[in-house]
Structure formats: C-alpha cells, structure tokens
Amino acid sequence: MLFEETKLKGVFLLNLEKIEDERGFFSRLWCKKELEAMNLNANVVQSNISYNKKKGTLRGLHYQKAPYEETKYVRCTKGAMYDVVVDLRPDSPTYKQWLGVELSEENASMLYVPKGCAHGYLALEDHTEVTYFVTQFYKSDAEGGIRYNDKSFNIEWPIAITEISDKDKNRPDYEG
C-alpha cells in the first residue's frame, strides 16, 4: 500500500502497490499492520456498499457525533466519484477546510477519512458503486451532516448535482 498525505491533516489517499504481469496485477488492498504503522485506525467493524444509478447523484455530507465518531475507508469499485472530506475538528490545523479527490474503478485508490470529518461524494458516472469500511457501528441518532452548498465551506462540485435526498438538500447551515 502506498500512502499519500493530502492537504487535510490526517486524511490520506491510499494507492495500490501493483505487481503486474501479462495476466493483470495483484495488490494488497488491506493490511492492518501497514495501516497501524502509519498510525491509522484499522479497527474496521462494518463494511457498506452504495450503488448510484445516475451520474450527478450526491450523497452526504455526513458524519457521526461523539462518542460514535467513525473513521472511513472509501473506495469506488465501479464507475467514478468525486469524494469530498470536510475537516470539522476544531483543534485541527485544517479546521473547516475541504478536500475533493476523484476515486474510480480505474485508479483503484482509497480515501482514509478520520473521525471528526464530514464525508460525501458525487457520482461522476451512471452506475457508480462505492464501498466503505468503517470503524464504528452506525447509530442513527448520532448522525450529523452539513449541506452540500453551505457557504461556510464553498465546496466546488465538478458537475451538476441532479439527485439528492431531501434530508441532505435541506440541512441547516453549519454552526460549528
């Protein structure tokens, strides 16, 4: 696994270290030892999948409130997505900053989203599939979120948002 630190403190892009030959390639996707050596939380308790029929589908921006905060490993297994992380950790040097990266089945990268950050994504292709590994069991009454177009963050989405849940569309302004 190849670890690339991003502009947000504690957020990493994890890239495959491919061993290639005429058949294709082999790579380690998950290694608790390597993750822990980088001081990343590798205690995954749940895995989720999200399927998005249409390009322009937005999911998020979500997070879990204390004491149910979760770390996420996010990977696009089919199609492509624009993955966004917003740093909501008041003690972080990158507090209230955001990062957007493209994850796709082609680049096979994974994004490490530490607890205390909001996360969401926009499907860039029809039939985009996303897999999440999370370090905390989901608790519905601990769910938090920020609106995709909250002026506190000015997130620049690369394409038009055409599909979004009412809950995500109508969230109040962030008050953190």
N, C-alpha and C positions, 0 to 999 in steps of 0.2 A: 504494500500500500504506500502511496506517495501522498504526503500531507502538505497542503499549500495554505498558509495562513492568509486570511483575507483582511480587508481594511477594518473590519469589525473585530474588536478584541474577543478572542476565544471562539470565533467562527472559522471553520476550516472547510476547504474543498478537499475531498479525498479522491484521488485519482488511482486508477488501476495500474499496477506494475505488470504489464503483459509479457508473457513468454509466448512468442509467436512461432508458428511453423506453417507448412502448407495446409494443414487441417484447420487453422484458425488460431486461437490463442487460449491460454489458461492464465488465470489470475486469482489471487486471494481477494475476496470481497469483504471478509470479516475476520479480524484477528484480535481477540481480547488483549493478548499480550502487547501487540503493537499499539493499540489504542491507549491502553493504560500507560505505556512508556511515554506517550505524548500528553499524559495527564488528562485524557478524555474519558468521559463516563461511558463505560462499556457494559453496564448492567441493564441490558435490554430485557423488558418483561412482556412486551407485546409488539406485534407486527400488524400493520394495517395496509390496506390497498385502496386506492381511489381511482375510479375509472371516469373519464370525462369524454362524453360523446362528441362535444363540439369545441372547435377552436374558439377562443375567446371566453372560455369558462374560467371564472375566478373563484378560488376557494381561500378564505381567510380574510383577514389576518388574525390568527388565533394564538392563544397561549393558555396555560393552566396557572391559576393563582396559588400562592403558598398556602399550605405546605405541600401542594400537589404538583409543583412545577416539574416539567419534564424536559429532558434532552431528547432531540430528534436526530435521526439519521435519515435523510430523504434522498431517494433515487428514482429517476424516471426510467421505467423499464420498457415503455413503448411510446413512441411519439416524441414530443418535446414540450418543455415548460420553461417559463420564466419564474424562478424561485426567489422569493423576497424574504429577508430577515430584517426585523427592526429591533434594535437594542433598547430594551426597556429597563435595564439595570441601572438605577440611579448612581451607583458607585463605579460604574464603568467609564473609562476614558472616551468611549464611543457612544455614550448615552444619547438616545433619540436620533442616532444616525441609522441609515438603512443601506442594505446591500442587495443587489439583484444579480443573479447569475443564470445562465441557461444550462439546464440539465436536459439530457436527451438520451435516447437509446443508443445513439451514435457515440457520444463522448463517454457514456457509462460512468460518469462521475457521481459522487455522493456528497451531500452537504451536511455538515455537522452543525446543528443548531443548539447551542447551550440553553439551559434553563434560564428564564428571565428575558427571553427574546420572543417576540411575536413572529409568526411564520404564516406565509400564504404563497399561493402561486397562481399563475395564469397559463392555461393550456395554449400552446402555440400551434398545435395541430389537432385535427379531429382524432378521436380515439386514443387520447393520451392516457397512459396508465402510470400511477405513482405508487411506490412502496415506501412506507415509513417504518422504522424501528424506533420504539420509544422506551424510555427508562422509567415510566410511571404509568400505572393503570389510569385510564380515563375516568374522570369524575365530573359529571355534567354540571353540578352546582359550583365547580371551581373554574369553569370555562370563562375566559376573558377574551376580548378582541378589540381591535381598532379598525376603523373604517378605511377602506382601500384608498380613499381620496382625502383623508384627513389633512388639513393644511399644516398641522404640526410637523409633518414629515415630507410632504410634497414628493411622494413616490412617482417615478416616471415609468409607466407601464408601456411596453413596446408596441402593443397592438390594442385595438378597441376591446373593451370588456362588453361582451354581449350576453353572458349568462352569469347570474349571481343570485344567491339566496336572499330573501327579504331580510333575514337576520343580519347578514353581512353588509347589505346595502344600507340599512337603517341604523347602524350603530351610532351612538353619540360621539362627539369629539373626545379625543383622548385627554384625560385630566391628570396624568401622572406627573 
